[in-house]
Amino acid sequence: MAREIISTENAPQAIGTYSQAVKVDNTVYLSGQIPLIPESMELVDGDIEAQIVQVFENLQAVTDAAGGDFSHVVKLNVFLTDLANFPVVNDVMARYFTEPYPARAAIGVAALPKAAEVEMDAVLVIE
């Protein structure tokens, strides 16, 4: 089993004991991303839409570093502190993904790191 750690300066650096992503053969497991700006490691200013956009930008940076793109995403997990914001996730996601869409789960949580309102992780399969 070939295992490769994926890391990029274009996404926030890990704030704990984890890697940005791990590639095993042709599958890439992306760690959760919150709406941190990579350069400052601070939460993006703005509303929930701004946070969701920043999360997708962070995921995209790690996906790019792994040699893939969003068409390779087979599973996306979305964690929200307020599930009422789920329609905004759909609106923003449509800017980044085209059909066929990946499998997805949306989970309501009590809190996220750094008081973020959204976190997402993903699995890619790169052919």
Backbone hydrogen bonds in HBPLUS format (Angstrom, degrees):
<---DONOR---> <-ACCEPTOR-->    atom                        ^
c    i                          cat <-CA-CA->   ^        H-A-AA   ^      H-
h    n   atom  resd res      DA  || num        DHA   H-A  angle D-A-AA Bond
n    s   type  num  typ     dist DA aas  dist angle  dist       angle   num
A0025-ASP N   A0002-ALA O   3.04 MM  23  5.40 146.4  2.16 142.4 151.9     1
A0004-GLU N   A0023-LYS O   2.77 MM  19  5.00 155.9  1.83 147.9 155.5     2
A0023-LYS N   A0004-GLU O   2.73 MM  19  5.00 173.3  1.74 158.7 160.4     3
A0006-ILE N   A0021-ALA O   2.92 MM  15  4.95 174.2  1.92 135.0 136.2     4
A0031-SER N   A0020-GLN O   2.94 MM  11  5.37 170.6  1.95 140.4 143.2     5
A0022-VAL N   A0029-TYR O   3.05 MM   7  5.33 149.9  2.14 136.6 145.3     6
A0029-TYR N   A0022-VAL O   2.87 MM   7  5.33 169.0  1.88 151.3 153.0     7
A0024-VAL N   A0027-THR O   2.77 MM   3  5.33 161.0  1.81 165.5 168.3     8
A0027-THR N   A0024-VAL O   2.97 MM   3  5.33 169.0  1.98 134.8 135.8     9
A0126-ILE N   A0026-ASN O   2.74 MM 100  5.15 156.6  1.79 158.8 163.3    10
A0028-VAL N   A0124-LEU O   2.88 MM  96  4.96 162.0  1.91 134.8 140.5    11
A0124-LEU N   A0028-VAL O   2.80 MM  96  4.96 163.4  1.83 147.8 153.7    12
A0030-LEU N   A0122-ALA O   2.83 MM  92  5.15 161.3  1.87 156.5 160.4    13
A0033-GLN N   A0120-MET O   2.70 MM  87  5.42 150.6  1.78 147.4 154.4    14
A0120-MET N   A0033-GLN O   3.07 MM  87  5.42 150.9  2.16 139.0 146.9    15
A0036-LEU N   A0034-ILE O   2.74 MM   2  5.71 141.9  1.88 105.8  96.1    16
A0044-VAL N   A0035-PRO O   2.91 MM   9  5.95 150.6  2.00 172.0 178.1    17
A0037-ILE N   A0042-GLU O   2.86 MM   5  5.66 162.3  1.89 155.2 156.7    18
A0041-MET N   A0037-ILE O   2.68 MM   4  5.24 149.1  1.77 168.8 175.2    19
A0051-GLN N   A0047-ASP O   3.14 MM   4  6.53 151.9  2.23 146.8 155.2    20
A0052-ILE N   A0048-ILE O   2.88 MM   4  6.14 160.2  1.92 154.5 159.2    21
A0053-VAL N   A0049-GLU O   2.93 MM   4  6.13 166.3  1.94 155.4 158.9    22
A0054-GLN N   A0050-ALA O   3.05 MM   4  6.22 160.7  2.09 143.7 148.8    23
A0055-VAL N   A0051-GLN O   2.99 MM   4  6.27 154.1  2.06 148.6 155.6    24
A0056-PHE N   A0052-ILE O   3.00 MM   4  6.33 164.0  2.03 155.2 158.7    25
A0057-GLU N   A0053-VAL O   2.89 MM   4  6.17 155.0  1.95 151.3 159.1    26
A0058-ASN N   A0054-GLN O   2.89 MM   4  6.12 155.5  1.95 148.0 154.3    27
A0059-LEU N   A0055-VAL O   2.88 MM   4  6.16 164.2  1.91 155.5 159.7    28
A0060-GLN N   A0056-PHE O   2.83 MM   4  5.95 154.6  1.89 145.6 153.2    29
A0061-ALA N   A0057-GLU O   3.01 MM   4  6.25 150.3  2.10 143.9 151.0    30
A0062-VAL N   A0058-ASN O   3.21 MM   4  6.55 158.2  2.26 150.3 154.9    31
A0063-THR N   A0059-LEU O   2.86 MM   4  6.05 159.6  1.90 151.2 157.9    32
A0064-ASP N   A0060-GLN O   2.82 MM   4  5.99 159.9  1.86 150.1 155.1    33
A0065-ALA N   A0061-ALA O   3.04 MM   4  6.25 155.4  2.10 140.5 147.1    34
A0066-ALA N   A0062-VAL O   3.02 MM   4  6.28 133.8  2.24 141.1 153.3    35
A0066-ALA N   A0063-THR O   3.11 MM   3  5.11 131.4  2.36  95.1 108.4    36
A0068-GLY N   A0063-THR O   3.00 MM   5  5.34 162.7  2.03 153.1 148.5    37
A0067-GLY N   A0064-ASP O   2.93 MM   3  5.12 156.6  1.99 107.0 114.6    38
A0072-HIS N   A0069-ASP O   2.89 MM   3  5.67 163.5  1.92 125.1 130.6    39
A0073-VAL N   A0070-PHE O   3.20 MM   3  5.27 163.8  2.23 104.4 109.4    40
A0125-VAL N   A0072-HIS O   2.94 MM  53  5.44 153.0  2.01 144.7 149.7    41
A0074-VAL N   A0123-VAL O   2.84 MM  49  5.85 162.5  1.87 154.7 160.5    42
A0103-ALA N   A0074-VAL O   3.06 MM  29  5.96 153.2  2.13 132.2 128.6    43
A0075-LYS N   A0123-VAL O   3.40 MM  48  5.17 153.5  2.48 142.2 140.7    44
A0123-VAL N   A0075-LYS O   2.91 MM  48  5.17 147.2  2.02 147.5 150.9    45
A0076-LEU N   A0103-ALA O   2.89 MM  27  6.28 146.8  2.00 143.3 153.4    46
A0105-ALA N   A0076-LEU O   3.02 MM  29  6.57 145.0  2.15 152.4 161.8    47
A0077-ASN N   A0121-ASP O   2.97 MM  44  5.37 171.2  1.98 150.2 152.5    48
A0121-ASP N   A0077-ASN O   3.12 MM  44  5.37 148.2  2.23 138.5 147.9    49
A0078-VAL N   A0105-ALA O   2.83 MM  27  6.06 159.1  1.87 153.5 160.7    50
A0107-ILE N   A0078-VAL O   2.78 MM  29  6.15 160.4  1.82 161.9 168.7    51
A0079-PHE N   A0119-GLU O   2.76 MM  40  5.10 164.3  1.79 168.5 167.0    52
A0119-GLU N   A0079-PHE O   2.96 MM  40  5.10 145.3  2.08 144.1 150.8    53
A0080-LEU N   A0107-ILE O   2.92 MM  27  6.25 161.5  1.95 158.5 164.4    54
A0109-VAL N   A0080-LEU O   2.87 MM  29  5.91 158.6  1.91 144.9 149.4    55
A0081-THR N   A0117-GLU O   3.13 MM  36  5.25 159.0  2.18 137.1 138.2    56
A0085-ASN N   A0082-ASP O   2.96 MM   3  5.90 169.9  1.97 127.7 131.0    57
A0086-PHE N   A0083-LEU O   3.07 MM   3  5.38 163.7  2.09 115.0 116.7    58
A0088-VAL N   A0085-ASN O   3.04 MM   3  5.46 131.2  2.29 109.6 122.1    59
A0089-VAL N   A0085-ASN O   3.33 MM   4  6.79 148.1  2.44 145.4 154.4    60
A0089-VAL N   A0086-PHE O   2.99 MM   3  5.00 118.2  2.39  97.5 113.2    61
A0090-ASN N   A0086-PHE O   3.11 MM   4  6.53 157.7  2.16 155.2 160.1    62
A0091-ASP N   A0087-PRO O   3.03 MM   4  6.32 159.4  2.07 146.3 151.4    63
A0092-VAL N   A0088-VAL O   2.94 MM   4  6.15 170.7  1.95 156.9 158.6    64
A0093-MET N   A0089-VAL O   2.77 MM   4  5.79 162.3  1.80 154.8 161.0    65
A0094-ALA N   A0090-ASN O   3.13 MM   4  6.23 148.0  2.24 144.1 150.4    66
A0095-ARG N   A0092-VAL O   2.91 MM   3  5.40 152.6  1.98 113.3 122.0    67
A0096-TYR N   A0093-MET O   2.98 MM   3  5.29 143.4  2.12 108.1 118.5    68
A0097-PHE N   A0093-MET O   2.95 MM   4  6.03 148.7  2.05 162.3 172.0    69
A0115-ALA N   A0112-LEU O   3.19 MM   3  5.52 138.4  2.37 143.0 137.4    70
A0116-ALA N   A0113-PRO O   3.12 MM   3  6.05 165.7  2.14 127.9 130.6    71
